[in-house]
Amino acid sequence: MRTGTKILIVDDSQEFQLLVKTFLAEEPYLLLSAGDPLQATGSALRDKPSLIVLDIGLPGGDGWMLLDRLKSNAFTRTIPVVVVTGQTKPGLADKARIKGAAAFLPKPVEKQTLLATFTDILHPPAPQATPGLRPPQT
């Protein structure tokens, strides 16, 4: 069993779950999956993933409802969520960010885009000090 950063993939499409697992096969991530909001909520609370990949169109309640639930729960609100959807309505990226998503990616998603997004969220660059600035001397 792999040890590493846990990523929860929430999508009712087995094909998409498999695609993400294939993309990340050589990465140090432990991949979990859920096909509906109820499974996803349970997994998020139980497994405490470091990142959640969330589709919008889910059976048993949509992804927006799940995103609201995750962001309003004290135990899950700090988990970054990446919305990945095939829906093409204007304004979805803005809606995702307003609701608290860390990123929005349209399907089909490219491997490099997905990996770069995960890296940016899970391993942000450290802030760099401005060279030459020193505290004032008194």
C-alpha positions in Angstrom: 0.0 0.0 0.0 1.3 3.4 -0.9 1.8 6.0 1.8 1.7 9.6 1.0 -0.7 12.5 0.6 -4.3 11.4 0.4 -6.4 12.6 -2.5 -10.1 11.9 -2.6 -11.6 11.7 -6.1 -15.4 12.4 -6.0 -16.9 11.5 -9.4 -19.7 9.0 -10.4 -17.7 8.1 -13.5 -15.5 5.1 -13.0 -13.7 6.1 -16.2 -12.7 9.5 -14.8 -11.6 7.9 -11.5 -9.5 5.4 -13.4 -8.0 8.2 -15.6 -6.9 10.3 -12.5 -5.5 7.1 -10.9 -3.6 6.4 -14.1 -2.3 10.0 -14.3 -1.1 9.8 -10.7 0.2 6.2 -10.8 3.9 7.3 -10.4 3.2 10.0 -7.9 3.4 9.6 -4.1 -0.3 10.0 -3.6 -2.7 7.6 -1.9 -5.9 7.8 -4.0 -9.4 7.4 -2.5 -12.6 7.5 -4.4 -16.3 8.2 -3.9 -19.2 8.1 -6.4 -21.7 10.3 -4.6 -21.9 13.1 -1.9 -22.8 10.7 0.9 -19.7 8.5 0.3 -17.6 11.6 -0.2 -18.7 13.2 3.1 -17.9 10.0 5.0 -14.5 9.6 3.4 -13.6 13.2 3.9 -14.4 12.9 7.7 -12.9 9.5 8.1 -9.8 9.6 5.9 -9.0 13.3 6.2 -7.6 13.7 2.6 -5.2 16.5 1.8 -7.1 17.4 -1.4 -10.5 16.6 -2.9 -11.2 16.4 -6.6 -14.9 17.1 -7.1 -17.2 16.7 -10.1 -20.3 18.9 -10.2 -22.8 16.4 -11.6 -23.3 13.7 -9.0 -26.2 11.4 -8.2 -27.9 12.0 -4.8 -27.1 15.7 -4.7 -24.9 17.9 -6.9 -21.3 18.8 -6.3 -22.1 22.4 -5.4 -24.1 21.1 -2.4 -21.2 18.9 -1.4 -18.7 21.7 -1.7 -21.0 23.9 0.5 -21.2 21.0 3.0 -17.4 20.5 3.1 -16.7 24.2 3.5 -19.2 24.7 6.3 -17.9 21.7 8.4 -15.2 22.5 10.9 -13.5 19.2 10.2 -13.3 19.6 6.4 -13.4 23.3 5.6 -9.6 23.5 5.3 -9.3 20.7 2.8 -8.6 22.2 -0.7 -11.1 21.2 -3.3 -10.4 21.1 -7.0 -13.6 21.2 -9.1 -13.2 19.2 -12.3 -16.3 19.1 -14.5 -17.5 18.6 -18.1 -20.2 21.3 -17.6 -19.6 24.3 -19.8 -21.9 27.0 -18.5 -20.3 30.4 -18.3 -19.3 31.5 -14.8 -18.6 28.1 -13.3 -15.0 28.8 -12.5 -16.1 32.0 -10.6 -18.8 30.1 -8.8 -16.4 27.4 -7.7 -14.0 30.0 -6.3 -16.7 31.9 -4.5 -17.9 28.7 -2.9 -14.3 28.1 -1.7 -12.7 25.8 -4.3 -9.0 26.1 -4.6 -9.1 25.5 -8.4 -11.4 24.8 -11.3 -10.5 22.6 -14.3 -12.7 21.7 -17.3 -12.9 18.2 -18.6 -11.2 16.7 -20.4 -8.3 17.5 -18.2 -4.7 17.1 -19.3 -2.3 15.1 -17.1 0.2 18.0 -16.8 -2.5 20.5 -15.9 -3.8 18.2 -13.2 -0.4 17.5 -11.7 0.6 21.2 -11.8 -2.6 22.1 -10.0 -2.1 19.5 -7.3 1.5 20.6 -6.8 0.6 24.3 -6.6 -2.0 23.5 -4.0 -0.2 20.8 -1.9 3.3 22.2 -2.2 3.1 26.0 -2.6 6.4 27.8 -3.0 7.8 29.3 0.1 7.6 33.1 0.3 10.9 34.7 -0.6 12.5 37.5 1.4 13.2 40.6 -0.6 17.0 40.9 -0.9 18.6 43.9 0.6 15.8 44.8 3.0 16.8 44.9 6.7 14.9 46.0 9.7 15.5 49.6 10.6 18.3 50.2 13.1 17.3 52.2 16.2 
